[in-house]
Amino acid sequence: MCLAPKAQKIFIDLAFDSIDAPGRRSRAHTGGRCRDWQWAIPRSQNPFFFPLLLLLSLFSYCDSLSRKWCLIAKNSTLLQSRGASSKAWLAFHSSLSTSAMGVVALESFEPALTPSLDHRDSHHSDQEIPSIDLLPFFEPDSSPGIAAGRERIIQEIARACEEWGFFQVVNHGLDCDLITQSLRASKDFFDLSMEEKMKVRPPPGTCPVPMGFCHNSGIDGLVERKEHLFFFAEDGSPTKSPDSFSKYNVWPGKPQNFCSIVRERLIVEGQKTAIFLLSLISRSLGLPDNFLYEHYKEKMNALIMLFYPVSDIPEDIGLHKHQDGNILSVVAQNETEGLQVLKDDKWITVKPRTGSLVVNVGDIVQVWSNDRYKSVQHRVINNDQNVRYSFAFSCVPGVSTLVAPLPQFTSEIQQAPRYREFQYGEYMMYRFENKKIVSKNSEEITIKYYSTAEE
Ligand SMILES: O=C(O)CCC(=O)C(=O)O
């Protein structure tokens, strides 16, 4: 059933070649997106137009039937496996990835040559995300005014999480030299030949989730102009979990210092910083410092390192707009602009500040806090002058973790839960399914899927 997008593309080519619709955006400006075919229909003069339309409808119908069937099958299996072990989930996920369900693995997809434009959201604002200096947390408890200074920071964090879902921190405790060295190691890796980079992947069919090097990600039929490396935190780290997928990690042999910097230091130190930031967020919600940390005992923390090449196409998409499906993300970036946050329907560029970290709360904090804190959409635009490197440390619960609004934000304050309980592995699986470049017509599952509100 993967024929449908291809058939649509042929159809679009044909329609666009045979029409002259006033006001039509050129294909160079749409990347040949299917959305534009509606404009083409009434004006086509091509004799193959209607037979093709008929064929296309047939493909699309079969495609949507098969996808609906997939969803029903997934739901029923997942319901049966609720509370089941992560092994069962893993087996289920592996079978999903390899089954003939009309899903093409990312690995087998070659990127299209069309530009990856996303012109739906091109309103901008000059606002800046809140910037917070955490220095008082690194000064002795006995320093004058220290308690008041810390309390002020906690309030700033609460406001930032409620209004923005994002903030930038300085004096966060993560060694700035380590950040610079890690970004340098990342550059040295992405500078390698494609052949060398392709070695940094689990052998096909051996790993249930996409890991290691990736150069052809995308979503909704659009390619992302970026490359990335994805690792789960190693066993033996402070947040070891039986669920951990770190056994599937493949580490680059080149550059030579990559492992000593990233594997041995960044992942370990990055987790400590993320857990510290989580303790501040916990406190900002009026909870004990270690509450949220304890709440996700089984951890699948991960590190993604990203490279966004220069693109002279305006607003070329390096990373499509998305909300993070995790607990918390902590991002470091080089001096090249590109990360943008959506606020009040406008994109706000996160200004890179040397040594700072960008923090954003993910979907799980939104659910735990019953919508008090927001998991906010963000994206990355390729820069037209400079390459961009970043890495994001992600706090992720284990797949068997049950997620639901906390009583502190529901029963204890007489508020109805806005989400029903779900198993994190289920949500993670849906997200992996979403994030496939050829799953254009599939139903996109976000956190709203678990909402208790009537649609
Ligand atoms: O590259 C970046 O700055 C952001 C990465 C990001 O948003 C993500 O990994 O979810």
The ligand as an SDF file (V2000), in Angstrom:
LIG
                    3D

 10  9  0  0  0  0  0  0  0  0999 V2000
   18.8270   20.5320   17.3300 O   0  0  0  0  0  0  0  0  0  0  0  0
   18.1910   21.1230   18.2050 C   0  0  0  0  0  0  0  0  0  0  0  0
   18.5390   22.2060   18.6360 O   0  0  0  0  0  0  0  0  0  0  0  0
   16.8940   20.5940   18.7700 C   0  0  0  0  0  0  0  0  0  0  0  0
   16.7740   19.1200   18.7680 C   0  0  0  0  0  0  0  0  0  0  0  0
   15.3780   18.7230   19.1230 C   0  0  0  0  0  0  0  0  0  0  0  0
   14.4600   19.4870   19.1480 O   0  0  0  0  0  0  0  0  0  0  0  0
   15.0740   17.3410   19.4490 C   0  0  0  0  0  0  0  0  0  0  0  0
   15.9880   16.4900   19.3820 O   0  0  0  0  0  0  0  0  0  0  0  0
   13.9000   17.0580   19.7830 O   0  0  0  0  0  0  0  0  0  0  0  0
  1  2  2  0
  2  3  1  0
  2  4  1  0
  4  5  1  0
  5  6  1  0
  6  7  2  0
  6  8  1  0
  8  9  2  0
  8 10  1  0
M  END
$$$$
